């Protein structure tokens, strides 16, 4: 869908999508700092909860700047922000559908379990 877009629009979309996923990581950092403060980690952000929150402030400001810039662009006849939001929503939809398909997929039968069932 994005092949016909210009470089500037692709960069703006990339910043929006990557920024949204990065914000999820910062939210996870804050939630883990609240729920599991003593959890062993590979590294710790200093400053406690305040430090964890402040770590995400500047990337959030950059994301908001990209969103404000994308408001003036049009992609496929729609607002750039709306287009980015649709791509994000489509990602959630694909995730949910793939999860449902995974549940519906038949589970493999292992030979050891077949022998156990036959002897029982």
Biopython code that builds the backbone (N, CA, C, O; Angstrom):
import numpy as np
from Bio.PDB.StructureBuilder import StructureBuilder

atoms = [
    (1, "UNK", "N", (0.814, -1.198, 0.000)),
    (1, "UNK", "CA", (0.000, 0.000, 0.000)),
    (1, "UNK", "C", (0.856, 1.261, 0.000)),
    (1, "UNK", "O", (0.425, 2.297, -0.504)),
    (2, "UNK", "N", (2.040, 1.189, 0.548)),
    (2, "UNK", "CA", (2.853, 2.381, 0.733)),
    (2, "UNK", "C", (3.869, 2.604, -0.376)),
    (2, "UNK", "O", (4.659, 3.545, -0.290)),
    (3, "UNK", "N", (3.879, 1.775, -1.414)),
    (3, "UNK", "CA", (4.898, 1.897, -2.453)),
    (3, "UNK", "C", (4.826, 3.221, -3.203)),
    (3, "UNK", "O", (5.864, 3.753, -3.595)),
    (4, "UNK", "N", (3.654, 3.756, -3.410)),
    (4, "UNK", "CA", (3.514, 4.988, -4.173)),
    (4, "UNK", "C", (3.710, 6.259, -3.367)),
    (4, "UNK", "O", (3.623, 7.357, -3.916)),
    (5, "UNK", "N", (3.970, 6.129, -2.086)),
    (5, "UNK", "CA", (4.127, 7.314, -1.246)),
    (5, "UNK", "C", (5.523, 7.889, -1.397)),
    (5, "UNK", "O", (6.469, 7.178, -1.736)),
    (6, "UNK", "N", (5.640, 9.173, -1.143)),
    (6, "UNK", "CA", (6.947, 9.820, -1.206)),
    (6, "UNK", "C", (7.793, 9.477, 0.008)),
    (6, "UNK", "O", (7.306, 8.929, 0.998)),
    (7, "UNK", "N", (9.083, 9.818, -0.096)),
    (7, "UNK", "CA", (10.023, 9.501, 0.979)),
    (7, "UNK", "C", (9.631, 10.190, 2.285)),
    (7, "UNK", "O", (9.674, 9.576, 3.351)),
    (8, "UNK", "N", (9.250, 11.460, 2.201)),
    (8, "UNK", "CA", (8.888, 12.206, 3.413)),
    (8, "UNK", "C", (7.687, 11.562, 4.114)),
    (8, "UNK", "O", (7.655, 11.467, 5.341)),
    (9, "UNK", "N", (6.725, 11.133, 3.344)),
    (9, "UNK", "CA", (5.541, 10.490, 3.940)),
    (9, "UNK", "C", (5.899, 9.148, 4.565)),
    (9, "UNK", "O", (5.405, 8.803, 5.638)),
    (10, "UNK", "N", (6.756, 8.399, 3.891)),
    (10, "UNK", "CA", (7.179, 7.110, 4.454)),
    (10, "UNK", "C", (7.944, 7.299, 5.760)),
    (10, "UNK", "O", (7.761, 6.535, 6.707)),
    (11, "UNK", "N", (8.795, 8.312, 5.808)),
    (11, "UNK", "CA", (9.541, 8.584, 7.038)),
    (11, "UNK", "C", (8.586, 8.992, 8.152)),
    (11, "UNK", "O", (8.738, 8.553, 9.292)),
    (12, "UNK", "N", (7.609, 9.825, 7.832)),
    (12, "UNK", "CA", (6.633, 10.250, 8.837)),
    (12, "UNK", "C", (5.846, 9.056, 9.367)),
    (12, "UNK", "O", (5.635, 8.935, 10.574)),
    (13, "UNK", "N", (5.410, 8.172, 8.463)),
    (13, "UNK", "CA", (4.688, 6.969, 8.900)),
    (13, "UNK", "C", (5.575, 6.072, 9.756)),
    (13, "UNK", "O", (5.125, 5.512, 10.756)),
    (14, "UNK", "N", (6.822, 5.941, 9.361)),
    (14, "UNK", "CA", (7.751, 5.121, 10.130)),
    (14, "UNK", "C", (7.927, 5.681, 11.537)),
    (14, "UNK", "O", (7.924, 4.931, 12.513)),
    (15, "UNK", "N", (8.080, 6.986, 11.638)),
    (15, "UNK", "CA", (8.236, 7.606, 12.961)),
    (15, "UNK", "C", (6.992, 7.382, 13.799)),
    (15, "UNK", "O", (7.086, 7.082, 14.989)),
    (16, "UNK", "N", (5.824, 7.528, 13.182)),
    (16, "UNK", "CA", (4.580, 7.337, 13.943)),
    (16, "UNK", "C", (4.439, 5.901, 14.433)),
    (16, "UNK", "O", (4.117, 5.666, 15.598)),
    (17, "UNK", "N", (4.681, 4.947, 13.549)),
    (17, "UNK", "CA", (4.494, 3.544, 13.932)),
    (17, "UNK", "C", (5.559, 3.083, 14.921)),
    (17, "UNK", "O", (5.249, 2.423, 15.913)),
    (18, "UNK", "N", (6.808, 3.432, 14.650)),
    (18, "UNK", "CA", (7.873, 3.049, 15.573)),
    (18, "UNK", "C", (7.691, 3.767, 16.911)),
    (18, "UNK", "O", (7.910, 3.177, 17.969)),
    (19, "UNK", "N", (7.294, 5.026, 16.862)),
    (19, "UNK", "CA", (7.071, 5.784, 18.094)),
    (19, "UNK", "C", (5.957, 5.187, 18.936)),
    (19, "UNK", "O", (6.053, 5.147, 20.163)),
    (20, "UNK", "N", (4.899, 4.722, 18.280)),
    (20, "UNK", "CA", (3.802, 4.098, 19.030)),
    (20, "UNK", "C", (4.278, 2.824, 19.723)),
    (20, "UNK", "O", (3.925, 2.574, 20.875)),
    (21, "UNK", "N", (5.080, 2.018, 19.023)),
    (21, "UNK", "CA", (5.584, 0.798, 19.666)),
    (21, "UNK", "C", (6.583, 1.135, 20.773)),
    (21, "UNK", "O", (6.634, 0.449, 21.793)),
    (22, "UNK", "N", (7.365, 2.177, 20.575)),
    (22, "UNK", "CA", (8.307, 2.607, 21.615)),
    (22, "UNK", "C", (7.573, 3.104, 22.851)),
    (22, "UNK", "O", (8.007, 2.851, 23.975)),
    (23, "UNK", "N", (6.471, 3.804, 22.654)),
    (23, "UNK", "CA", (5.686, 4.283, 23.799)),
    (23, "UNK", "C", (5.115, 3.103, 24.589)),
    (23, "UNK", "O", (4.999, 3.175, 25.812)),
    (24, "UNK", "N", (4.762, 2.026, 23.899)),
    (24, "UNK", "CA", (4.302, 0.822, 24.614)),
    (24, "UNK", "C", (5.409, 0.264, 25.502)),
    (24, "UNK", "O", (5.146, -0.222, 26.602)),
    (25, "UNK", "N", (6.641, 0.336, 25.022)),
    (25, "UNK", "CA", (7.765, -0.134, 25.835)),
    (25, "UNK", "C", (7.958, 0.741, 27.071)),
    (25, "UNK", "O", (8.230, 0.227, 28.157)),
    (26, "UNK", "N", (7.821, 2.050, 26.915)),
    (26, "UNK", "CA", (7.960, 2.934, 28.073)),
    (26, "UNK", "C", (6.814, 2.751, 29.065)),
    (26, "UNK", "O", (7.018, 2.820, 30.277)),
    (27, "UNK", "N", (5.613, 2.519, 28.547)),
    (27, "UNK", "CA", (4.485, 2.236, 29.444)),
    (27, "UNK", "C", (4.753, 0.950, 30.211)),
    (27, "UNK", "O", (4.472, 0.870, 31.407)),
    (28, "UNK", "N", (5.298, -0.061, 29.529)),
    (28, "UNK", "CA", (5.645, -1.318, 30.187)),
    (28, "UNK", "C", (6.695, -1.093, 31.270)),
    (28, "UNK", "O", (6.613, -1.681, 32.348)),
    (29, "UNK", "N", (7.677, -0.244, 30.987)),
    (29, "UNK", "CA", (8.702, 0.079, 31.979)),
    (29, "UNK", "C", (8.076, 0.670, 33.236)),
    (29, "UNK", "O", (8.429, 0.283, 34.350)),
    (30, "UNK", "N", (7.160, 1.594, 33.061)),
    (30, "UNK", "CA", (6.519, 2.238, 34.215)),
    (30, "UNK", "C", (5.639, 1.240, 34.966)),
    (30, "UNK", "O", (5.647, 1.205, 36.196)),
    (31, "UNK", "N", (4.880, 0.430, 34.227)),
    (31, "UNK", "CA", (3.999, -0.551, 34.876)),
    (31, "UNK", "C", (4.807, -1.565, 35.664)),
    (31, "UNK", "O", (4.452, -1.906, 36.791)),
    (32, "UNK", "N", (5.901, -2.050, 35.071)),
    (32, "UNK", "CA", (6.751, -2.996, 35.805)),
    (32, "UNK", "C", (7.397, -2.339, 37.020)),
    (32, "UNK", "O", (7.572, -2.984, 38.054)),
    (33, "UNK", "N", (7.749, -1.074, 36.903)),
    (33, "UNK", "CA", (8.341, -0.370, 38.045)),
    (33, "UNK", "C", (7.330, -0.267, 39.183)),
    (33, "UNK", "O", (7.712, -0.290, 40.353)),
    (34, "UNK", "N", (6.042, -0.153, 38.852)),
    (34, "UNK", "CA", (4.996, -0.058, 39.877)),
    (34, "UNK", "C", (4.671, -1.444, 40.443)),
    (34, "UNK", "O", (4.651, -1.626, 41.661)),
    (35, "UNK", "N", (4.415, -2.428, 39.558)),
    (35, "UNK", "CA", (3.957, -3.745, 40.003)),
    (35, "UNK", "C", (5.072, -4.630, 40.538)),
    (35, "UNK", "O", (4.855, -5.376, 41.492)),
    (36, "UNK", "N", (6.261, -4.565, 39.947)),
    (36, "UNK", "CA", (7.374, -5.432, 40.333)),
    (36, "UNK", "C", (8.637, -4.602, 40.577)),
    (36, "UNK", "O", (9.594, -4.706, 39.809)),
    (37, "UNK", "N", (8.656, -3.784, 41.627)),
    (37, "UNK", "CA", (9.816, -2.905, 41.830)),
    (37, "UNK", "C", (11.113, -3.656, 42.137)),
    (37, "UNK", "O", (12.192, -3.140, 41.845)),
    (38, "UNK", "N", (11.042, -4.836, 42.706)),
    (38, "UNK", "CA", (12.243, -5.576, 43.065)),
    (38, "UNK", "C", (12.664, -6.613, 42.042)),
    (38, "UNK", "O", (13.586, -7.388, 42.293)),
    (39, "UNK", "N", (12.000, -6.640, 40.882)),
    (39, "UNK", "CA", (12.285, -7.633, 39.855)),
    (39, "UNK", "C", (13.700, -7.462, 39.322)),
    (39, "UNK", "O", (14.131, -6.347, 39.030)),
    (40, "UNK", "N", (14.427, -8.586, 39.195)),
    (40, "UNK", "CA", (15.791, -8.535, 38.688)),
    (40, "UNK", "C", (15.759, -8.238, 37.195)),
    (40, "UNK", "O", (15.045, -8.893, 36.436)),
    (41, "UNK", "N", (16.540, -7.243, 36.783)),
    (41, "UNK", "CA", (16.573, -6.815, 35.395)),
    (41, "UNK", "C", (18.007, -6.774, 34.904)),
    (41, "UNK", "O", (18.944, -6.759, 35.703)),
    (42, "UNK", "N", (18.179, -6.756, 33.596)),
    (42, "UNK", "CA", (19.506, -6.646, 33.011)),
    (42, "UNK", "C", (20.133, -5.297, 33.295)),
    (42, "UNK", "O", (21.354, -5.182, 33.406)),
    (43, "UNK", "N", (19.297, -4.277, 33.413)),
    (43, "UNK", "CA", (19.757, -2.943, 33.783)),
    (43, "UNK", "C", (18.596, -2.228, 34.458)),
    (43, "UNK", "O", (17.440, -2.615, 34.287)),
    (44, "UNK", "N", (18.898, -1.200, 35.214)),
    (44, "UNK", "CA", (17.861, -0.434, 35.899)),
    (44, "UNK", "C", (17.965, 1.026, 35.502)),
    (44, "UNK", "O", (19.059, 1.583, 35.410)),
    (45, "UNK", "N", (16.816, 1.636, 35.268)),
    (45, "UNK", "CA", (16.769, 3.071, 35.015)),
    (45, "UNK", "C", (16.804, 3.747, 36.377)),
    (45, "UNK", "O", (15.941, 3.490, 37.216)),
    (46, "UNK", "N", (17.795, 4.614, 36.610)),
    (46, "UNK", "CA", (17.880, 5.255, 37.919)),
    (46, "UNK", "C", (16.752, 6.265, 38.129)),
    (46, "UNK", "O", (16.167, 6.762, 37.167)),
    (47, "UNK", "N", (16.460, 6.557, 39.365)),
    (47, "UNK", "CA", (15.465, 7.577, 39.679)),
    (47, "UNK", "C", (14.113, 7.046, 40.082)),
    (47, "UNK", "O", (13.175, 7.821, 40.266)),
    (48, "UNK", "N", (13.992, 5.746, 40.223)),
    (48, "UNK", "CA", (12.713, 5.179, 40.647)),
    (48, "UNK", "C", (11.624, 5.392, 39.602)),
    (48, "UNK", "O", (11.885, 5.383, 38.399)),
    (49, "UNK", "N", (10.408, 5.583, 40.081)),
    (49, "UNK", "CA", (9.262, 5.769, 39.197)),
    (49, "UNK", "C", (9.390, 7.063, 38.398)),
    (49, "UNK", "O", (9.037, 7.104, 37.220)),
    (50, "UNK", "N", (9.890, 8.110, 39.028)),
    (50, "UNK", "CA", (10.068, 9.397, 38.332)),
    (50, "UNK", "C", (11.051, 9.236, 37.176)),
    (50, "UNK", "O", (10.801, 9.737, 36.079)),
    (51, "UNK", "N", (12.155, 8.550, 37.407)),
    (51, "UNK", "CA", (13.131, 8.318, 36.346)),
    (51, "UNK", "C", (12.551, 7.510, 35.202)),
    (51, "UNK", "O", (12.844, 7.775, 34.036)),
    (52, "UNK", "N", (11.722, 6.514, 35.536)),
    (52, "UNK", "CA", (11.103, 5.688, 34.502)),
    (52, "UNK", "C", (10.141, 6.510, 33.645)),
    (52, "UNK", "O", (10.081, 6.340, 32.427)),
    (53, "UNK", "N", (9.399, 7.393, 34.285)),
    (53, "UNK", "CA", (8.466, 8.241, 33.543)),
    (53, "UNK", "C", (9.218, 9.256, 32.690)),
    (53, "UNK", "O", (8.869, 9.466, 31.528)),
    (54, "UNK", "N", (10.241, 9.884, 33.252)),
    (54, "UNK", "CA", (10.994, 10.903, 32.516)),
    (54, "UNK", "C", (11.759, 10.320, 31.338)),
    (54, "UNK", "O", (12.061, 11.037, 30.383)),
    (55, "UNK", "N", (12.077, 9.033, 31.390)),
    (55, "UNK", "CA", (12.777, 8.388, 30.283)),
    (55, "UNK", "C", (11.945, 8.428, 29.001)),
    (55, "UNK", "O", (12.500, 8.506, 27.905)),
    (56, "UNK", "N", (10.642, 8.376, 29.131)),
    (56, "UNK", "CA", (9.775, 8.364, 27.957)),
    (56, "UNK", "C", (9.278, 9.724, 27.512)),
    (56, "UNK", "O", (8.586, 9.820, 26.498)),
    (57, "UNK", "N", (9.614, 10.786, 28.244)),
    (57, "UNK", "CA", (9.065, 12.101, 27.914)),
    (57, "UNK", "C", (9.596, 12.629, 26.579)),
    (57, "UNK", "O", (8.805, 13.060, 25.740)),
    (58, "UNK", "N", (10.907, 12.609, 26.361)),
    (58, "UNK", "CA", (11.452, 13.169, 25.127)),
    (58, "UNK", "C", (11.061, 12.371, 23.884)),
    (58, "UNK", "O", (10.733, 12.980, 22.865)),
    (59, "UNK", "N", (11.080, 11.035, 23.921)),
    (59, "UNK", "CA", (10.558, 10.308, 22.751)),
    (59, "UNK", "C", (9.079, 10.602, 22.496)),
    (59, "UNK", "O", (8.647, 10.643, 21.344)),
    (60, "UNK", "N", (8.302, 10.806, 23.560)),
    (60, "UNK", "CA", (6.889, 11.152, 23.392)),
    (60, "UNK", "C", (6.751, 12.517, 22.725)),
    (60, "UNK", "O", (5.895, 12.697, 21.859)),
    (61, "UNK", "N", (7.584, 13.479, 23.120)),
    (61, "UNK", "CA", (7.541, 14.805, 22.495)),
    (61, "UNK", "C", (7.890, 14.717, 21.010)),
    (61, "UNK", "O", (7.268, 15.386, 20.185)),
    (62, "UNK", "N", (8.876, 13.898, 20.670)),
    (62, "UNK", "CA", (9.241, 13.713, 19.264)),
    (62, "UNK", "C", (8.099, 13.065, 18.486)),
    (62, "UNK", "O", (7.825, 13.443, 17.347)),
    (63, "UNK", "N", (7.444, 12.101, 19.095)),
    (63, "UNK", "CA", (6.310, 11.451, 18.454)),
    (63, "UNK", "C", (5.179, 12.451, 18.231)),
    (63, "UNK", "O", (4.556, 12.457, 17.169)),
    (64, "UNK", "N", (4.915, 13.291, 19.218)),
    (64, "UNK", "CA", (3.862, 14.295, 19.073)),
    (64, "UNK", "C", (4.203, 15.299, 17.980)),
    (64, "UNK", "O", (3.313, 15.759, 17.265)),
    (65, "UNK", "N", (5.479, 15.642, 17.842)),
    (65, "UNK", "CA", (5.900, 16.530, 16.764)),
    (65, "UNK", "C", (5.664, 15.872, 15.408)),
    (65, "UNK", "O", (5.189, 16.526, 14.480)),
    (66, "UNK", "N", (5.985, 14.607, 15.283)),
    (66, "UNK", "CA", (5.744, 13.891, 14.024)),
    (66, "UNK", "C", (4.254, 13.810, 13.721)),
    (66, "UNK", "O", (3.849, 13.930, 12.565)),
    (67, "UNK", "N", (3.437, 13.607, 14.749)),
    (67, "UNK", "CA", (1.989, 13.553, 14.557)),
    (67, "UNK", "C", (1.473, 14.909, 14.106)),
    (67, "UNK", "O", (0.625, 14.988, 13.217)),
    (68, "UNK", "N", (1.985, 15.990, 14.720)),
    (68, "UNK", "CA", (1.560, 17.328, 14.322)),
    (68, "UNK", "C", (1.957, 17.622, 12.877)),
    (68, "UNK", "O", (1.185, 18.238, 12.142)),
    (69, "UNK", "N", (3.144, 17.192, 12.460)),
    (69, "UNK", "CA", (3.586, 17.380, 11.083)),
    (69, "UNK", "C", (2.750, 16.557, 10.110)),
    (69, "UNK", "O", (2.455, 17.014, 9.006)),
    (70, "UNK", "N", (2.371, 15.363, 10.506)),
    (70, "UNK", "CA", (1.611, 14.497, 9.605)),
    (70, "UNK", "C", (0.187, 14.979, 9.426)),
    (70, "UNK", "O", (-0.508, 14.544, 8.508)),
    (71, "UNK", "N", (-0.250, 15.874, 10.292)),
    (71, "UNK", "CA", (-1.608, 16.396, 10.193)),
    (71, "UNK", "C", (-1.791, 17.206, 8.913)),
    (71, "UNK", "O", (-2.912, 17.334, 8.419)),
    (72, "UNK", "N", (-0.712, 17.749, 8.375)),
    (72, "UNK", "CA", (-0.791, 18.577, 7.175)),
    (72, "UNK", "C", (-0.625, 17.768, 5.898)),
    (72, "UNK", "O", (-0.774, 18.317, 4.806)),
    (73, "UNK", "N", (-0.326, 16.493, 6.001)),
    (73, "UNK", "CA", (-0.107, 15.652, 4.826)),
    (73, "UNK", "C", (-1.347, 14.831, 4.517)),
    (73, "UNK", "O", (-2.146, 14.518, 5.399)),
    (74, "UNK", "N", (-1.485, 14.495, 3.254)),
    (74, "UNK", "CA", (-2.565, 13.592, 2.855)),
    (74, "UNK", "C", (-1.957, 12.355, 2.204)),
    (74, "UNK", "O", (-1.011, 12.447, 1.422)),
    (75, "UNK", "N", (-2.509, 11.219, 2.537)),
    (75, "UNK", "CA", (-2.065, 9.935, 1.988)),
    (75, "UNK", "C", (-3.278, 9.199, 1.455)),
    (75, "UNK", "O", (-4.239, 8.950, 2.184)),
    (76, "UNK", "N", (-3.225, 8.856, 0.187)),
    (76, "UNK", "CA", (-4.333, 8.135, -0.448)),
    (76, "UNK", "C", (-5.664, 8.848, -0.224)),
    (76, "UNK", "O", (-6.699, 8.212, -0.024)),
    (77, "UNK", "N", (-5.620, 10.171, -0.261)),
    (77, "UNK", "CA", (-6.830, 10.972, -0.125)),
    (77, "UNK", "C", (-7.323, 11.162, 1.299)),
    (77, "UNK", "O", (-8.425, 11.670, 1.503)),
    (78, "UNK", "N", (-6.533, 10.766, 2.290)),
    (78, "UNK", "CA", (-6.959, 10.950, 3.685)),
    (78, "UNK", "C", (-5.833, 11.583, 4.483)),
    (78, "UNK", "O", (-4.681, 11.607, 4.050)),
    (79, "UNK", "N", (-6.175, 12.087, 5.634)),
    (79, "UNK", "CA", (-5.211, 12.705, 6.534)),
    (79, "UNK", "C", (-4.114, 11.708, 6.891)),
    (79, "UNK", "O", (-4.400, 10.530, 7.105)),
    (80, "UNK", "N", (-2.855, 12.163, 6.960)),
    (80, "UNK", "CA", (-1.731, 11.292, 7.280)),
    (80, "UNK", "C", (-1.860, 10.651, 8.651)),
    (80, "UNK", "O", (-1.485, 9.494, 8.838)),
    (81, "UNK", "N", (-2.388, 11.400, 9.607)),
    (81, "UNK", "CA", (-2.588, 10.866, 10.954)),
    (81, "UNK", "C", (-3.623, 9.744, 10.948)),
    (81, "UNK", "O", (-3.445, 8.720, 11.608)),
    (82, "UNK", "N", (-4.698, 9.946, 10.202)),
    (82, "UNK", "CA", (-5.728, 8.908, 10.091)),
    (82, "UNK", "C", (-5.160, 7.656, 9.422)),
    (82, "UNK", "O", (-5.466, 6.538, 9.836)),
    (83, "UNK", "N", (-4.331, 7.844, 8.385)),
    (83, "UNK", "CA", (-3.717, 6.712, 7.698)),
    (83, "UNK", "C", (-2.831, 5.918, 8.659)),
    (83, "UNK", "O", (-2.877, 4.688, 8.676)),
    (84, "UNK", "N", (-2.025, 6.623, 9.457)),
    (84, "UNK", "CA", (-1.180, 5.947, 10.445)),
    (84, "UNK", "C", (-2.008, 5.206, 11.481)),
    (84, "UNK", "O", (-1.671, 4.089, 11.873)),
    (85, "UNK", "N", (-3.096, 5.832, 11.924)),
    (85, "UNK", "CA", (-3.975, 5.181, 12.905)),
    (85, "UNK", "C", (-4.615, 3.930, 12.316)),
    (85, "UNK", "O", (-4.787, 2.933, 13.018)),
    (86, "UNK", "N", (-4.969, 3.972, 11.036)),
    (86, "UNK", "CA", (-5.552, 2.786, 10.391)),
    (86, "UNK", "C", (-4.542, 1.653, 10.302)),
    (86, "UNK", "O", (-4.899, 0.489, 10.481)),
    (87, "UNK", "N", (-3.276, 1.984, 10.025)),
    (87, "UNK", "CA", (-2.243, 0.950, 9.968)),
    (87, "UNK", "C", (-2.047, 0.318, 11.346)),
    (87, "UNK", "O", (-1.892, -0.898, 11.461)),
    (88, "UNK", "N", (-2.054, 1.151, 12.393)),
    (88, "UNK", "CA", (-1.912, 0.630, 13.754)),
    (88, "UNK", "C", (-3.099, -0.275, 14.099)),
    (88, "UNK", "O", (-2.915, -1.361, 14.649)),
    (89, "UNK", "N", (-4.311, 0.175, 13.776)),
    (89, "UNK", "CA", (-5.507, -0.637, 14.048)),
    (89, "UNK", "C", (-5.458, -1.942, 13.261)),
    (89, "UNK", "O", (-5.862, -2.986, 13.772)),
    (90, "UNK", "N", (-4.968, -1.896, 12.024)),
    (90, "UNK", "CA", (-4.848, -3.117, 11.237)),
    (90, "UNK", "C", (-3.867, -4.087, 11.879)),
    (90, "UNK", "O", (-4.067, -5.300, 11.822)),
    (91, "UNK", "N", (-2.807, -3.562, 12.490)),
    (91, "UNK", "CA", (-1.855, -4.424, 13.191)),
    (91, "UNK", "C", (-2.510, -5.167, 14.337)),
    (91, "UNK", "O", (-2.281, -6.363, 14.518)),
    (92, "UNK", "N", (-3.331, -4.459, 15.120)),
    (92, "UNK", "CA", (-4.059, -5.106, 16.219)),
    (92, "UNK", "C", (-5.020, -6.159, 15.676)),
    (92, "UNK", "O", (-5.148, -7.242, 16.247)),
    (93, "UNK", "N", (-5.693, -5.843, 14.577)),
    (93, "UNK", "CA", (-6.636, -6.783, 13.980)),
    (93, "UNK", "C", (-5.929, -8.045, 13.496)),
    (93, "UNK", "O", (-6.406, -9.155, 13.728)),
    (94, "UNK", "N", (-4.797, -7.874, 12.827)),
    (94, "UNK", "CA", (-4.026, -9.033, 12.356)),
    (94, "UNK", "C", (-3.556, -9.871, 13.539)),
    (94, "UNK", "O", (-3.581, -11.100, 13.478)),
    (95, "UNK", "N", (-3.129, -9.216, 14.609)),
    (95, "UNK", "CA", (-2.690, -9.936, 15.806)),
    (95, "UNK", "C", (-3.825, -10.762, 16.389)),
    (95, "UNK", "O", (-3.623, -11.927, 16.731)),
    (96, "UNK", "N", (-5.015, -10.183, 16.508)),
    (96, "UNK", "CA", (-6.153, -10.911, 17.071)),
    (96, "UNK", "C", (-6.572, -12.075, 16.179)),
    (96, "UNK", "O", (-6.847, -13.171, 16.668)),
    (97, "UNK", "N", (-6.621, -11.835, 14.866)),
    (97, "UNK", "CA", (-7.025, -12.892, 13.939)),
    (97, "UNK", "C", (-6.006, -14.020, 13.936)),
    (97, "UNK", "O", (-6.381, -15.192, 13.916)),
    (98, "UNK", "N", (-4.716, -13.680, 13.955)),
    (98, "UNK", "CA", (-3.702, -14.737, 13.962)),
    (98, "UNK", "C", (-3.751, -15.532, 15.262)),
    (98, "UNK", "O", (-3.469, -16.730, 15.262)),
    (99, "UNK", "N", (-4.101, -14.887, 16.362)),
    (99, "UNK", "CA", (-4.256, -15.608, 17.628)),
    (99, "UNK", "C", (-5.424, -16.573, 17.573)),
    (99, "UNK", "O", (-5.333, -17.689, 18.084)),
    (100, "UNK", "N", (-6.524, -16.153, 16.954)),
    (100, "UNK", "CA", (-7.687, -17.033, 16.818)),
    (100, "UNK", "C", (-7.361, -18.199, 15.894)),
    (100, "UNK", "O", (-7.781, -19.327, 16.152)),
    (101, "UNK", "N", (-6.615, -17.941, 14.817)),
    (101, "UNK", "CA", (-6.242, -19.023, 13.906)),
    (101, "UNK", "C", (-5.311, -20.010, 14.583)),
    (101, "UNK", "O", (-5.373, -21.207, 14.305)),
    (102, "UNK", "N", (-4.454, -19.531, 15.459)),
    (102, "UNK", "CA", (-3.541, -20.396, 16.181)),
    (102, "UNK", "C", (-4.310, -21.329, 17.108)),
    (102, "UNK", "O", (-3.929, -22.488, 17.278)),
    (103, "UNK", "N", (-5.385, -20.834, 17.707)),
    (103, "UNK", "CA", (-6.209, -21.664, 18.589)),
    (103, "UNK", "C", (-6.935, -22.720, 17.783)),
    (103, "UNK", "O", (-7.095, -23.852, 18.240)),
    (104, "UNK", "N", (-7.378, -22.360, 16.581)),
    (104, "UNK", "CA", (-8.130, -23.295, 15.755)),
    (104, "UNK", "C", (-7.253, -24.361, 15.110)),
    (104, "UNK", "O", (-7.751, -25.407, 14.695)),
    (105, "UNK", "N", (-5.950, -24.102, 15.024)),
    (105, "UNK", "CA", (-5.026, -25.043, 14.394)),
    (105, "UNK", "C", (-5.003, -26.353, 15.195)),
    (105, "UNK", "O", (-4.998, -26.335, 16.426)),
    (106, "UNK", "N", (-4.988, -27.467, 14.497)),
    (106, "UNK", "CA", (-4.961, -28.772, 15.160)),
    (106, "UNK", "C", (-3.635, -28.955, 15.885)),
    (106, "UNK", "O", (-2.582, -28.556, 15.387)),
    (107, "UNK", "N", (-3.696, -29.561, 17.061)),
    (107, "UNK", "CA", (-2.490, -29.817, 17.827)),
    (107, "UNK", "C", (-1.865, -31.124, 17.350)),
    (107, "UNK", "O", (-2.586, -32.080, 17.065)),
    (108, "UNK", "N", (-0.537, -31.181, 17.259)),
    (108, "UNK", "CA", (0.120, -32.399, 16.771)),
    (108, "UNK", "C", (-0.034, -33.552, 17.760)),
    (108, "UNK", "O", (-0.106, -33.351, 18.973)),
    (109, "UNK", "N", (-0.082, -34.756, 17.213)),
    (109, "UNK", "CA", (-0.153, -35.959, 18.042)),
    (109, "UNK", "C", (1.222, -36.606, 18.010)),
    (109, "UNK", "O", (1.771, -36.869, 16.939)),
    (110, "UNK", "N", (1.773, -36.861, 19.187)),
    (110, "UNK", "CA", (3.098, -37.456, 19.294)),
    (110, "UNK", "C", (2.966, -38.968, 19.425)),
    (110, "UNK", "O", (2.033, -39.444, 20.072)),
    (111, "UNK", "N", (3.880, -39.740, 18.824)),
    (111, "UNK", "CA", (3.784, -41.212, 18.849)),
    (111, "UNK", "C", (3.743, -41.785, 20.264)),
    (111, "UNK", "O", (3.064, -42.784, 20.503)),
    (112, "UNK", "N", (4.465, -41.163, 21.209)),
    (112, "UNK", "CA", (4.454, -41.709, 22.577)),
    (112, "UNK", "C", (3.071, -41.640, 23.185)),
    (112, "UNK", "O", (2.657, -42.545, 23.910)),
    (113, "UNK", "N", (2.362, -40.576, 22.894)),
    (113, "UNK", "CA", (1.016, -40.432, 23.463)),
    (113, "UNK", "C", (0.031, -41.378, 22.810)),
    (113, "UNK", "O", (-0.909, -41.833, 23.462)),
    (114, "UNK", "N", (0.223, -41.688, 21.532)),
    (114, "UNK", "CA", (-0.662, -42.642, 20.851)),
    (114, "UNK", "C", (-0.484, -44.021, 21.476)),
    (114, "UNK", "O", (-1.466, -44.727, 21.703)),
    (115, "UNK", "N", (0.765, -44.415, 21.758)),
    (115, "UNK", "CA", (1.019, -45.704, 22.394)),
    (115, "UNK", "C", (0.392, -45.755, 23.785)),
    (115, "UNK", "O", (-0.153, -46.787, 24.179)),
    (116, "UNK", "N", (0.462, -44.652, 24.531)),
    (116, "UNK", "CA", (-0.140, -44.619, 25.867)),
    (116, "UNK", "C", (-1.634, -44.768, 25.769)),
    (116, "UNK", "O", (-2.243, -45.449, 26.595)),
    (117, "UNK", "N", (-2.249, -44.138, 24.762)),
    (117, "UNK", "CA", (-3.686, -44.245, 24.604)),
    (117, "UNK", "C", (-4.108, -45.652, 24.184)),
    (117, "UNK", "O", (-5.157, -46.138, 24.608)),
    (118, "UNK", "N", (-3.294, -46.307, 23.353)),
    (118, "UNK", "CA", (-3.614, -47.659, 22.890)),
    (118, "UNK", "C", (-3.498, -48.672, 24.010)),
    (118, "UNK", "O", (-4.269, -49.631, 24.042)),
    (119, "UNK", "N", (-2.542, -48.490, 24.948)),
    (119, "UNK", "CA", (-2.377, -49.458, 26.036)),
    (119, "UNK", "C", (-3.356, -49.210, 27.167)),
    (119, "UNK", "O", (-3.534, -50.081, 28.018)),
    (120, "UNK", "N", (-3.983, -48.074, 27.202)),
    (120, "UNK", "CA", (-4.893, -47.773, 28.304)),
    (120, "UNK", "C", (-6.228, -48.394, 28.161)),
    (120, "UNK", "O", (-7.087, -48.216, 29.024)),
]
sb = StructureBuilder()
sb.init_structure("model")
sb.init_model(0)
sb.init_chain("A")
sb.init_seg("    ")
for serial, (resi, resn, name, xyz) in enumerate(atoms, 1):
    if name == "N":
        sb.init_residue(resn, " ", resi, " ")
    sb.init_atom(name, np.array(xyz, "f"), 0.0, 1.0, " ", f" {name:<3s}", serial, name[0])
structure = sb.get_structure()
